[in-house]
Amino acid sequence: MNNNKKLGIKNISIIGVGSILATIISGVFWLFLARIMGEENYGELGFLIGVGSISTAIAVWGSDKALTVFTAKNINIQPPIYLISFITTGLTAIILYVLLDSVGLSVFVIGAVIFNLTVAEVLGRKQYKKYTKIILTQKILFVTLGILLYYIIGHHGILLGFGLSGIPFIYKIIQTLKENKIDFKILKEKKEFITNNYIADLIYQFGGQIDKILIGPIFGFALLGNYYFGIQILNLLSMVPEIVVKYTLPEDSSGSSTNMIKILTILISVFLALVGIFIIPILVKEFFIEFKDSLEFLPIISLAIIPTTISSMYVSKFLGNEQSRIIIIGETIGILIFVPGIIILGELIGIKGLAVIFVLTEIIKTSYFVTADIYLKRIKNEL
């Protein structure tokens, strides 16, 4: 085994240990909340987090993935992105408070932006040990503050706890701003990629959260609670693929080969899908019987792990090659299928229909990415 492979295994192991522990901490916490909140209150929380997540994507000007890509390429783009993101985050937080009268939601966005920007830079610099320390610290703070504030002010305390858990990492951003000159010329040079990637990130977050925003008002928060519970299970099952993408994005951006790691990850995703189909429903019957409606949802949506994993690999590759326009098209296709599908299949066959459209959307989106990659390779070979 050569030194590059050894280093790759070591780095992904560092990311893996930290991310697995962080996902387990967060996942157990969300499942704990499900038990104590009940399906309807859990659904309302999912709705608010959907609003907060889309607002965060709007506030993060240039997006966290663009920051990772350019940092990995040793392009000093962090200071201008940080400065603009601070301004947009402040405005977003104020607008949310005026519209929804929720301090928790405003603080959620502020903390999420600070945390996402910090993690993006650290990953771009390939400081994987520091990344592990940061995410574990944030998760521990979130769980501690979330539980404490939930018992004091209710589910808005969860939002407030999440926001407060991200704010301490502002020191890293301030340090970068102090040590580097703010050069807006870099933004001008890379404006096309940053703009495309920002749009792609907005579309991705919108597509990932619009279900929570639509399902509650249309079908009721009890059904949303079961749906959101199923999504949390899916997130736990998907943690290995997500960990790998955190490693492959900066590696792809700097030109390193990650093909073997990607193939292995896809095989792992197949195994995790089988776990979701056959084992998870048994555990839900035993420990979460109040979410019994999710039993129709879980076996179907577990299949989404496979196309989602493959899709994320192509997204990493396209971002590394600064081909973000392809991602915009793919995510747009996903939304155009997903949104009407939620309304139509949700009305026809309930929560099972929501699972079907979720999986179908991921398959179609992934098929587009695979086709686009083949087309680009063919053009490259003809030149």
N, C-alpha and C positions, 0 to 999 in steps of 0.2 A: 504493500500500500504506500503510495507516494505521499509527500508531505502535505500537498494541497488537499488530498482526500482526508488525511488524518486531521488537518486543521478544520475542514468542513464538518466532519463528524463531531469534533470537540465543540465547535461553535453552535451547531444545531442542538447539541446536548445541553449546552448552557441555556440557550433559549427555551428548549423543551422543558427542562426541569422547572424553570421559573414560571413559564406559561401554564404548564399543567397544574402546578400548585395554585397559581392565581385563579385559573379557571375552576378548579375544584372548590376553592374558598368561595368564589363568587357564585358558582352553581349551587352549592349547598345552601348558601344564604338565600338565593331566589326560591329554592324549593321550600326552605323554612318559612319564607314569607307566604308562599302559596298555602301552606297548612294553617297559618294563623290568620290570614286575611280572608279566605274564602274566595270563590270564583268571581263574584261580581266586583268586589273591591280590588282584586288582583287584576281584573280586566281594566278598571279605571286607571290603575297605576301604569299598566301597559300603554294605554292611550296617551297619558301624559309624557311617558318616556319617548313615545313615538314623536310627539310634538317637539320635545327637547332635543332629540337626536337630529331631526331635520334642521332645527334652528342652529344647532352646533355646526352642521355641514355648511350652512349659509355663512356663518361667522368665520370659519377657518378659510380665509382668503388664500388661494393657491393650493389648498388641501395638504393634508399630512403626507400623502404618498409622493407628491411632487417634491416635498421637502426631503424625504428619504432619498429619492432618486438623485437630486442635485448634490446633496451632501455626500453621497457615495461617490459622485464624480468629482469631488473636491471643488465644487463651485460654491462660493461664499454667498449663498442666496438667503440664508436664515434671517439676518437683521431686517431687511425690508419687508419680508413676509411677516415676521413677528410684529413689527410696528403697525402694519396695516391690519393684521389680525386683531391686535389689541383694540383698535378703533372700531372695527366691525363688530367685535364681540361686545363691547360696551353698548353700542347702539342696539344690537339684537337683544341684550338683556333688558334694556330699558323698554323696548317695544313689547316684549313678552310680559313684563310687569304691568304695563299700561293696559294691555289687551286682556290678560288672564288674571291679574291681581295675585300672582304667585311668586313670592320671593324665592321659594324653593326651586322653581323652574328657571328663574334667572340665574341663580347661583349654580345650578346644574350645568347650564351652558358655559358659564365662565370657567368652572373647574374642568369641564370636559375639553374645552379648547386648550387650556394650559397643559393638561395631561397629554393630549394627542400630539401637540406640537413638540413637547419634550421627548416623548417616545420616538417620534419621527426622526428627530435629529440624532438621538442616541443610536438608533438602528442604522441610520445613514453613515454614521462614523464607525459602525461595526463594533460598538462598545457593548458587547453582549452581556457581560457580567453586570455592568451598570444598568442595563435594561432590565435584567432579572430583579435587581434590588428595587428599582423604581416601581415595577408593576406589583411586586409583592407588598411593598409598603403601601401603595395606593389601595389595594384590595383589603388589607387589614384595617386601614383607616376607614374605608367605606363601610365595612361590616360593623365595626365598632360604633361609628357615628350613626349609621343607618338604623341599627337596633335601638340605640339610645333615643334618637330623635323621633323614631316611629312611635314609641310608647309615650312621647311627650306631645307631639302634634299630629300624629296620624301619618297617612301615606305620603303627604308632602314632606315629611321628615326624611323619607328615603331619598327624594330628589335633592334635598338640602345636604344630606350626608354624602351623597355622591359628589356634589359640587365641591364641598369643603375638602374632600379627600384628594382632589386634584390641584387645588390652589397652592399648597406648599411647594410644588415643583416649579413655581414661577422663578425661583432662585436660579435655576439652570438657564432659563431664557434671559434673565437680567444679566447673568454672567456672559452669555454669548454677545449680547448687545454692547456690553462694556468693552469686550475684547476685540470687537470687529467693527469696521466702519460700515455705516448704512449706505449702500451704493445702489441707487435705483436704476442705474444703467443695466445691471444684470437682469432686472425684471423686464426691461425693454427687449433685451437680447433673447430672452426665453419666454416672451409674453404668449406666443402661440401655444407652446406646450403647457404653460401654467394655466392659461385660459381654458384650453381643451380639457385638461385634467381636473380643473375646478368644476367645469360643467359635468364631466363624467362622475366626479365624486358626489355632486348634488343629485344627479340622476340616480346613482347607486343608493344613496341614503334615502332618497324619496321612495325608490322602489322597495327598499328594505323596511320602511316604516309606514308606508301608506296603508298597508293591511290593518295595522293596529288602529289607525285613524278612521278607516272606513267601517270596519267590522263592528265596533262598539255602537256607534250611532245607528247603523242599519239593522244589525241583528241582535243587539243587546250586549251589555257588558258581561253577562254571565257566559255567553258563548265566547266572547273575546277572552275571558279569563281562562277557559279551557284551551283555546287556541294559543294564548300566550304561554301557558304552562307547557304545551307541546313544543313551542319554539325554544323554550329554555332547555328542555331535554335535548333537542336537536343541537343547540349550541354546545352542550356538554359532549355530545358524540362527535362534534366537528372540531374539537379542540386540537387534535393532532394535525389535520390539514391546515388549520389557521396558523399554528406554530411554524410549520414549514414555510408558509408564505412570508412570514416575518423575516425568515432567513434568506429565502430566494430573491426577494425584491432588491435588497442592496447588492447581492451577489450578481444578479442578472444585470443590474445597472452598471456594475464595474466590469462586466464582460466575463465573469467566471462561469464555468459549466455547472449546471445543477440538474442535468437530465436524469441521472440515476436516483437522486433523492426524490424527484417528482414521480417517477415510476413507482417507487416503493410506497410513496404516500397514497397514490391512487389505489394500490392493492390494500393498504390499511383501511382506506375509506369503504371498500367493499365489505370488509369484515365488520366495520362499525355499523354499516347499514343493516347487516344481518342481526347484529345485537339489538338494534332499534326495532326490528320487525318481530323478533321472537322472544327476547328477554325483557326488554323495558316494559311492555304491557303487563307482564306478570308482576313486576315490582310495583307498578302503579296500582294495580288491584289490591296489593297488600298494604301499601303505605299511603296512597293518595286517592282513596275511594271517592272522595268528594269531587274529584275531577274525572269521574267515570266517562263523561262524554268525550274526553280526549283519547279514549281507547280506540275509537274509530279513526282517529286522526294520526296517531303515532306510527303505526306500521307503514302507512302510505308515505308520510312525509320523511321517514327515515331513508327512503330511496333517494331523496334529494341530495344526500351527502356525497354521492358519487359524481353527478354532474357538477355540483357546486365546487368540489375539489378540483376537477379537471378545469373548470372555468377559471378558478383562482390562479392556477398555474399559467394559463395563457395571459391573464391580466398582468401577472408579474413580468412575463416576457415582453408584452407590449409596452408596459411602462418603462422597463429597463431600456428598451429601444426607442423611447420617446414617441411611441405610436398611439397616443391616447385617443385619437379620433375614432379608432376601431372600437375602443371601449365605450365611447359615447353612443355609437350606433347600437352596440350589443345591449347596453343597459336600457336604451330607449325602446328597443324591440321587446325587452322583458317587461317594461312598464305597460306598453300598449297591449300586451297579452294578459298581464296579471290583473290590472285594474278592472276591466270588464269581466274577466273570468271570476273574480271575487264576487261581483254582484250577481252574475248569471248562475254559476255553479253553487254559490252559497245559498241562493234562493231555492234552487232545485233540489239539492241533496245535503244542505247543511254543512256541518263541519267537515264531513268527508269530501265534499266538493271543494272546500278551501284547501285541503291537502292535495287533491288532484291537480288543481291549477298551480299550486306552489311548485310541485314536482315538474309539471309540464313546462312551466316557464323556465325553470333551470335547464331542462333538456334542450329547449329551443335556443336559449341564449348560448349555451355551451356549443351547440352545433354550429352556430354562427361564428364563434371564435375559432373553432377548428377549421372551418371552411376558409375564413379570412387568412389564417396562418398558411394553409396550403397554397392559396392564391398568391400570397406575398413571396413564398419560396419559389413558386413557378416563375414569377416575374423576375426575381433576382437571378435565377439560373439562365433565363433567356437573355439577360443583359451581358 
